[in-house]
Amino acid sequence: MTSRPFAATGPTPHTTSYYAASANPSPERPPLKGSHSVDICIVGAGYSGLSTGLHLAEKGYKVAIIEGARVGWGASGRNGGQVVNGLNASLQTIRKRYGADTASFVAGLVQEGGEIIRERVKTYDISCDLKPGNIFTAYTDAHMRELEERLQLWASYGIRNQEMLDRQQLRAHVNSDVYAGGVIDHSGGHMHPLNLALGEAAAFENLGGTIYENSPVIHVDTQLAAPLVETRDGTMTCKTLVLCGNAYLGGVVPQLATRVMPVSTQIMATEPLGEERAQSLMPSDACVEDVRYILDYYRLSADKRLLFGGGVVYSGTDPSDIEGRLRPNMVKVFPQLKGVRIDYAWSGNFALSFSRVPQMGRIGNNTYFAHGYSGHGVTGSHTFGRILSEAIDGDRTRFDVFEKVPWFPFPGGRMLRVPYSMAGAWWYALRDRLGI
């Protein structure tokens, strides 16, 4: 019960990412010390916790968020910054696995996270370089057929803001020879993820919320009538507890530790390319991800760097040479960037669920949780934060649907989940290489 995802002594700074280096100014908040009580306590100041807290603060609740490091320290401040609609598991998969009703329900909210982000940025004047446009690229004709089927299925649910791009049409967005075509989602987009988190935190505090930083949770008691959260130097009791630690919660809550697996992904940022060179690579300034199982994703930053990410490391460890892993993939897409300087390279964890479907539920009567976005957490976490706030406020309609979606443990439990997932990734990567 005392597992810690990071050191509990002294301040924990942000990772040495481009996002941290270009972050908007934000205060360093004090750690939790002494005994406190609040209506609602949230563990984790990433997107899930901030979204939940901000929605509840808007409803007038007294809310405190306890963060082990800094606001946005985990995946929320390190990710690719892409506003991608949908879950990791496709609507086709959800319909096949859980039935038409569940697929219809999910289709009704796959764009909600992006809408929430745009509303937050506008309402609270958050400076995070938010831009429109998200493109899925295909390497093969089989990938193109997959995208066409996806577009048609989404259109059958009334989602019609996407369009197919053939090889030549894609050139207006991505100046690369490697792709067969793609799909553009005009309702997607990209932004500076850490600045979005910092802006949401400021909005939450302006509404009366409290955030404690550098306060790793070492014990949680969910069996009490008033749940208890314990850190190294303080305790918090509450009427309702919300657990949003996701990949960084560690083993503090054993009931959740077996449900997901931490997986790391890597990103690097080039030197500033200049306006002309950057536009020659990505003329429309949309963000891109390909449709392979182990995919590349990339976009331009506000100062015209190429942010290029990809790769996975199961168990959530950091590779020793991030640039060495990513540079060959970047040069494959953009040979024009051979020899370009890399100014930043970093890694971060996301929580993978076996089904690739996010999980939401309760432990006892007064403890809620949400996790397992499986690499699609930017939009999903904002949607789930709203749904959690609805449930806590008395409307469990949407929460109940997700709580009832079955979850599946990794075969072999925690001991075998890494080799099992590595084997699966190898198989799908082979299929990608063979074009099947």
C-alpha positions as CSV (number, residue, x, y, z in Angstrom):
1,M,0.0,0.0,0.0
2,T,3.0,2.3,0.1
3,S,4.2,2.1,-3.5
4,R,5.3,5.4,-4.9
5,P,5.5,6.3,-8.7
6,F,8.2,8.9,-7.9
7,A,10.3,10.2,-5.1
8,A,8.5,11.4,-2.0
9,T,11.3,13.7,-0.7
10,G,11.8,17.1,-2.2
11,P,10.1,18.8,-5.1
12,T,9.8,16.8,-8.3
13,P,10.4,19.0,-11.4
14,H,8.9,18.4,-14.8
15,T,10.8,16.2,-17.2
16,T,13.3,17.9,-19.6
17,S,10.8,18.2,-22.5
18,Y,10.2,20.9,-25.0
19,Y,6.8,21.5,-23.3
20,A,8.4,22.1,-19.9
21,A,11.0,24.4,-21.5
22,S,8.3,26.5,-23.2
23,A,5.6,26.3,-20.5
24,N,3.6,29.4,-19.4
25,P,4.5,30.7,-15.9
26,S,2.7,28.9,-13.1
27,P,3.0,29.0,-9.3
28,E,4.7,26.2,-7.4
29,R,1.9,25.0,-5.1
30,P,2.6,23.8,-1.5
31,P,2.5,20.1,-0.5
32,L,-0.2,18.7,1.6
33,K,0.8,19.0,5.3
34,G,-1.3,18.3,8.4
35,S,-4.9,17.1,8.5
36,H,-7.6,18.4,6.2
37,S,-11.1,17.7,5.1
38,V,-13.0,18.5,1.9
39,D,-16.2,17.6,0.0
40,I,-14.3,16.0,-2.9
41,C,-10.7,14.9,-3.0
42,I,-9.1,14.1,-6.4
43,V,-5.8,12.2,-6.7
44,G,-3.9,13.4,-9.8
45,A,-3.6,16.8,-11.4
46,G,-3.5,15.5,-15.0
47,Y,-6.3,16.0,-17.5
48,S,-8.7,13.5,-15.8
49,G,-8.3,15.1,-12.4
50,L,-8.4,18.7,-13.7
51,S,-11.4,18.1,-15.9
52,T,-13.3,16.4,-13.1
53,G,-12.3,19.1,-10.6
54,L,-13.1,22.0,-12.9
55,H,-16.5,20.7,-13.7
56,L,-17.3,20.2,-10.0
57,A,-15.9,23.6,-9.0
58,E,-18.2,25.2,-11.6
59,K,-21.1,23.4,-9.8
60,G,-20.0,25.0,-6.5
61,Y,-18.4,22.0,-4.8
62,K,-15.4,22.4,-2.5
63,V,-12.7,20.3,-4.2
64,A,-9.0,19.6,-3.5
65,I,-6.6,17.9,-5.9
66,I,-3.5,16.1,-4.6
67,E,-0.7,15.7,-7.1
68,G,2.5,13.7,-6.5
69,A,4.7,16.0,-8.5
70,R,3.6,19.1,-10.5
71,V,0.4,19.9,-12.4
72,G,0.6,18.1,-15.7
73,W,3.8,16.2,-14.7
74,G,2.7,12.9,-16.2
75,A,1.1,12.0,-19.6
76,S,-1.0,15.2,-19.6
77,G,2.1,17.4,-19.9
78,R,4.2,15.1,-22.0
79,N,2.0,13.8,-24.8
80,G,1.9,14.5,-28.5
81,G,-0.5,17.3,-28.0
82,Q,-3.0,15.9,-30.5
83,V,-6.7,16.3,-30.2
84,V,-7.8,13.0,-31.7
85,N,-11.5,12.0,-31.6
86,G,-12.4,8.4,-30.6
87,L,-11.0,5.7,-28.3
88,N,-8.0,3.4,-28.9
89,A,-10.6,0.7,-29.6
90,S,-12.4,1.5,-32.8
91,L,-16.2,1.8,-33.0
92,Q,-16.1,-1.3,-35.2
93,T,-14.4,-3.2,-32.3
94,I,-16.7,-1.8,-29.7
95,R,-19.8,-2.7,-31.7
96,K,-18.5,-6.2,-32.3
97,R,-17.4,-6.8,-28.7
98,Y,-20.1,-5.0,-26.7
99,G,-23.1,-4.6,-29.1
100,A,-24.9,-2.0,-31.1
101,D,-26.3,-0.1,-28.1
102,T,-22.8,0.5,-26.5
103,A,-21.3,1.4,-29.9
104,S,-24.1,4.0,-30.4
105,F,-23.5,5.4,-26.9
106,V,-19.7,5.7,-27.5
107,A,-20.3,7.3,-31.0
108,G,-22.4,10.0,-29.2
109,L,-19.4,11.1,-27.1
110,V,-16.3,10.5,-29.2
111,Q,-16.1,14.1,-30.2
112,E,-17.0,15.5,-26.8
113,G,-13.5,15.7,-25.4
114,G,-12.3,18.0,-28.2
115,E,-15.4,20.1,-27.8
116,I,-14.7,20.4,-24.0
117,I,-11.0,21.4,-24.7
118,R,-12.1,24.1,-27.2
119,E,-14.7,25.4,-24.7
120,R,-12.2,25.5,-21.9
121,V,-9.6,27.4,-24.0
122,K,-12.2,30.0,-25.0
123,T,-14.0,30.4,-21.7
124,Y,-10.9,30.6,-19.5
125,D,-8.6,32.3,-22.2
126,I,-6.0,29.5,-22.0
127,S,-2.9,30.2,-24.1
128,C,-2.0,26.8,-25.5
129,D,-1.5,27.3,-29.3
130,L,-4.7,25.4,-30.1
131,K,-5.0,24.7,-33.9
132,P,-7.5,22.7,-36.0
133,G,-6.9,19.6,-38.1
134,N,-6.0,16.0,-37.4
135,I,-4.9,13.6,-40.2
136,F,-4.7,9.8,-40.2
137,T,-2.2,8.6,-42.8
138,A,-2.2,5.2,-44.7
139,Y,0.9,3.4,-46.0
140,T,-0.9,0.8,-48.0
141,D,-4.1,0.2,-50.0
142,A,-5.2,-2.1,-47.1
143,H,-4.8,0.9,-44.7
144,M,-6.9,3.1,-47.1
145,R,-9.7,0.5,-47.1
146,E,-9.6,0.5,-43.3
147,L,-9.9,4.3,-43.3
148,E,-12.8,4.3,-45.8
149,E,-14.6,1.7,-43.6
150,R,-14.0,3.9,-40.6
151,L,-15.3,7.0,-42.3
152,Q,-18.4,5.3,-43.5
153,L,-19.1,3.8,-40.0
154,W,-18.7,7.2,-38.3
155,A,-20.9,8.8,-40.9
156,S,-23.6,6.3,-40.1
157,Y,-23.7,7.7,-36.6
158,G,-24.0,11.2,-38.0
159,I,-20.3,12.2,-37.7
160,R,-19.6,13.8,-41.0
161,N,-16.7,16.2,-40.5
162,Q,-14.1,13.8,-42.0
163,E,-13.0,13.3,-45.6
164,M,-10.8,10.9,-47.5
165,L,-7.6,12.2,-49.0
166,D,-5.9,10.5,-51.9
167,R,-2.1,10.5,-52.3
168,Q,-2.1,13.9,-54.1
169,Q,-4.7,15.5,-51.9
170,L,-2.7,14.5,-48.8
171,R,0.3,16.5,-50.3
172,A,-1.6,19.7,-49.4
173,H,-1.1,18.7,-45.7
174,V,2.0,16.4,-45.6
175,N,4.8,16.7,-48.1
176,S,6.0,13.1,-48.0
177,D,6.3,10.3,-50.5
178,V,5.6,7.4,-48.1
179,Y,1.8,7.6,-47.8
180,A,-0.9,6.2,-50.0
181,G,-3.4,8.7,-48.7
182,G,-5.4,9.4,-45.5
183,V,-8.3,11.0,-43.8
184,I,-8.6,14.5,-42.3
185,D,-10.8,15.1,-39.3
186,H,-11.6,18.8,-39.3
187,S,-12.9,18.6,-35.7
188,G,-9.5,17.3,-34.5
189,G,-6.5,19.5,-33.7
190,H,-3.4,20.0,-31.7
191,M,-2.1,22.2,-28.9
192,H,0.6,22.6,-26.2
193,P,-0.5,20.0,-23.7
194,L,1.3,21.2,-20.6
195,N,0.0,24.7,-21.1
196,L,-3.5,23.4,-21.5
197,A,-3.1,21.6,-18.1
198,L,-1.7,24.7,-16.5
199,G,-4.5,26.8,-17.8
200,E,-7.1,24.4,-16.5
201,A,-5.5,24.3,-13.1
202,A,-5.5,28.1,-12.9
203,A,-9.2,28.1,-13.9
204,F,-10.0,25.5,-11.2
205,E,-8.2,27.6,-8.5
206,N,-9.9,30.8,-9.6
207,L,-13.2,29.0,-8.8
208,G,-12.1,28.2,-5.3
209,G,-10.3,24.8,-5.9
210,T,-7.1,23.9,-4.1
211,I,-4.2,22.0,-5.5
212,Y,-1.4,20.4,-3.5
213,E,1.7,19.6,-5.4
214,N,4.7,17.3,-4.6
215,S,2.5,15.2,-2.4
216,P,2.8,11.5,-3.5
217,V,0.0,9.4,-2.1
218,I,1.3,6.6,0.1
219,H,-2.0,5.1,1.4
220,V,-5.7,5.2,0.5
221,D,-8.5,3.9,2.6
222,T,-11.6,3.5,0.5
223,Q,-13.5,1.4,3.1
224,L,-14.2,4.3,5.5
225,A,-17.5,6.2,5.3
226,A,-15.3,9.2,4.6
227,P,-12.4,8.0,2.4
228,L,-8.9,8.9,3.6
229,V,-5.9,9.8,1.5
230,E,-2.5,9.9,3.2
231,T,0.7,11.5,1.9
232,R,4.2,11.7,3.6
233,D,3.3,14.9,5.5
234,G,-0.5,15.0,5.6
235,T,-3.9,13.4,5.4
236,M,-7.2,14.4,3.6
237,T,-10.6,13.0,4.5
238,C,-13.5,13.6,2.1
239,K,-17.1,12.7,1.3
240,T,-16.1,11.6,-2.2
241,L,-12.8,10.4,-3.5
242,V,-11.8,10.4,-7.2
243,L,-8.7,8.5,-8.3
244,C,-7.1,9.9,-11.5
245,G,-3.5,8.8,-11.1
246,N,-3.7,6.6,-14.2
247,A,-0.3,5.3,-15.2
248,Y,1.4,7.0,-12.3
249,L,-0.8,5.7,-9.5
250,G,1.5,2.8,-8.9
251,G,0.4,0.1,-6.5
252,V,-1.2,2.4,-3.9
253,V,-4.7,1.0,-4.8
254,P,-4.3,-2.7,-5.4
255,Q,-7.8,-3.1,-6.9
256,L,-6.7,-0.8,-9.8
257,A,-3.1,-1.8,-10.3
258,T,-4.1,-5.1,-12.0
259,R,-6.4,-3.4,-14.5
260,V,-3.9,-1.4,-16.5
261,M,-0.2,-1.5,-17.5
262,P,2.1,1.5,-17.8
263,V,3.5,1.9,-21.3
264,S,6.0,4.6,-22.3
265,T,6.1,6.4,-25.6
266,Q,8.8,8.8,-26.8
267,I,8.8,12.2,-28.4
268,M,11.6,14.5,-29.7
269,A,11.6,18.1,-30.9
270,T,13.8,19.4,-33.7
271,E,15.5,22.7,-33.7
272,P,13.3,25.5,-35.0
273,L,12.9,25.0,-38.8
274,G,11.8,28.4,-39.8
275,E,8.4,29.4,-41.4
276,E,9.3,28.5,-45.0
277,R,10.9,25.1,-44.2
278,A,8.2,24.1,-41.8
279,Q,5.4,25.0,-44.2
280,S,7.1,23.0,-47.0
281,L,6.8,19.9,-44.8
282,M,3.3,20.4,-43.4
283,P,1.5,23.1,-45.4
284,S,-1.8,23.1,-43.5
285,D,-0.2,22.8,-40.0
286,A,-2.5,19.9,-39.1
287,C,-1.3,17.1,-36.8
288,V,-0.7,13.6,-38.1
289,E,-0.7,10.0,-36.9
290,D,-0.5,6.9,-39.1
291,V,-2.8,3.9,-38.8
292,R,-0.2,1.2,-37.9
293,Y,-0.3,-0.7,-34.7
294,I,3.0,0.9,-33.5
295,L,2.5,4.3,-35.1
296,D,4.3,7.6,-35.7
297,Y,2.7,10.9,-34.7
298,Y,3.9,14.4,-35.4
299,R,3.1,18.0,-35.7
300,L,4.6,21.5,-35.8
301,S,5.0,23.5,-32.6
302,A,4.2,27.2,-32.4
303,D,7.8,28.1,-33.0
304,K,8.0,25.7,-36.0
305,R,9.8,22.8,-34.6
306,L,8.8,19.3,-35.7
307,L,7.5,17.3,-32.7
308,F,7.9,13.7,-33.7
309,G,6.8,10.8,-31.5
310,G,6.3,7.0,-31.6
311,G,7.4,3.7,-30.3
312,V,6.3,1.9,-27.1
313,V,8.1,0.4,-24.2
314,Y,5.9,-2.0,-22.2
315,S,6.3,-1.7,-18.4
316,G,6.8,2.0,-18.7
317,T,10.6,2.2,-18.7
318,D,12.5,4.9,-20.5
319,P,14.8,3.9,-23.4
320,S,18.4,4.9,-23.2
321,D,18.5,6.6,-26.7
322,I,15.2,8.2,-27.6
323,E,16.7,10.1,-30.6
324,G,18.2,6.9,-31.9
325,R,14.8,5.2,-31.8
326,L,12.8,8.0,-33.4
327,R,15.2,9.7,-35.9
328,P,15.1,6.9,-38.5
329,N,11.3,7.0,-38.6
330,M,11.3,10.8,-38.9
331,V,13.8,10.7,-41.8
332,K,11.7,8.0,-43.5
333,V,8.8,10.3,-43.6
334,F,10.8,13.5,-44.2
335,P,14.2,12.7,-45.8
336,Q,14.6,16.5,-46.0
337,L,15.3,16.5,-42.3
338,K,18.4,14.3,-42.4
339,G,21.0,15.8,-40.2
340,V,18.5,18.2,-38.5
341,R,19.4,19.0,-34.9
342,I,17.3,17.5,-32.1
343,D,16.9,19.9,-29.2
344,Y,14.7,17.9,-26.9
345,A,13.9,14.2,-26.4
346,W,11.7,12.7,-23.7
347,S,9.5,9.8,-22.6
348,G,6.2,9.5,-20.7
349,N,3.8,6.8,-19.6
350,F,0.2,6.1,-20.5
351,A,-2.0,3.4,-19.0
352,L,-2.9,0.6,-21.3
353,S,-6.0,-1.5,-20.7
354,F,-6.1,-5.0,-22.2
355,S,-9.3,-4.2,-24.1
356,R,-8.0,-0.7,-25.2
357,V,-11.2,0.7,-23.8
358,P,-11.0,3.2,-20.9
359,Q,-12.4,2.1,-17.6
360,M,-14.6,4.0,-15.2
361,G,-16.1,2.7,-12.0
362,R,-16.3,2.8,-8.2
363,I,-14.6,1.2,-5.3
364,G,-17.3,0.9,-2.6
365,N,-19.8,3.7,-2.5
366,N,-17.7,6.9,-2.2
367,T,-14.6,6.3,-4.4
368,Y,-14.6,6.8,-8.1
369,F,-11.9,6.2,-10.7
370,A,-11.1,6.6,-14.4
371,H,-8.1,5.3,-16.2
372,G,-6.8,3.2,-19.1
373,Y,-7.1,5.6,-22.1
374,S,-4.5,3.5,-23.9
375,G,-2.8,6.4,-25.7
376,H,-6.0,8.4,-26.5
377,G,-6.2,10.3,-23.2
378,V,-6.2,13.9,-24.4
379,T,-9.8,13.9,-25.4
380,G,-11.0,10.8,-23.4
381,S,-9.8,12.2,-20.1
382,H,-11.8,15.4,-20.6
383,T,-14.9,13.5,-21.5
384,F,-14.5,11.1,-18.5
385,G,-13.9,14.1,-16.2
386,R,-17.3,15.5,-17.2
387,I,-19.0,12.1,-16.8
388,L,-17.4,11.7,-13.3
389,S,-18.6,15.1,-12.3
390,E,-22.1,14.3,-13.5
391,A,-22.2,11.1,-11.4
392,I,-20.9,12.8,-8.3
393,D,-23.5,15.5,-8.8
394,G,-26.3,12.9,-8.9
395,D,-26.7,12.1,-12.6
396,R,-25.3,8.6,-13.1
397,T,-26.8,8.0,-16.6
398,R,-23.6,8.0,-18.6
399,F,-21.4,6.8,-15.7
400,D,-23.5,3.7,-15.3
401,V,-23.0,2.7,-19.0
402,F,-19.2,2.8,-18.7
403,E,-19.2,1.2,-15.3
404,K,-21.0,-1.8,-16.8
405,V,-18.6,-2.3,-19.8
406,P,-16.7,-5.5,-19.0
407,W,-13.0,-5.2,-18.4
408,F,-10.5,-8.0,-19.0
409,P,-7.3,-8.7,-17.1
410,F,-4.0,-9.1,-19.0
411,P,-3.4,-12.9,-19.6
412,G,-1.0,-14.2,-17.0
413,G,-1.6,-11.3,-14.6
414,R,1.0,-8.7,-13.8
415,M,3.9,-11.1,-14.2
416,L,3.1,-12.0,-17.9
417,R,1.4,-8.9,-19.1
418,V,4.6,-7.4,-20.4
419,P,5.9,-10.4,-22.5
420,Y,2.3,-11.0,-23.7
421,S,1.9,-7.4,-24.9
422,M,5.3,-7.5,-26.5
423,A,4.4,-10.6,-28.4
424,G,1.2,-9.0,-29.6
425,A,3.0,-5.9,-30.6
426,W,5.6,-7.9,-32.6
427,W,2.8,-9.7,-34.4
428,Y,0.9,-6.5,-35.4
429,A,4.2,-4.8,-36.3
430,L,4.9,-7.7,-38.7
431,R,1.5,-7.3,-40.3
432,D,2.2,-3.6,-40.8
433,R,5.6,-4.4,-42.4
434,L,4.0,-7.0,-44.7
435,G,1.1,-4.6,-45.6
436,I,-1.7,-7.0,-44.5
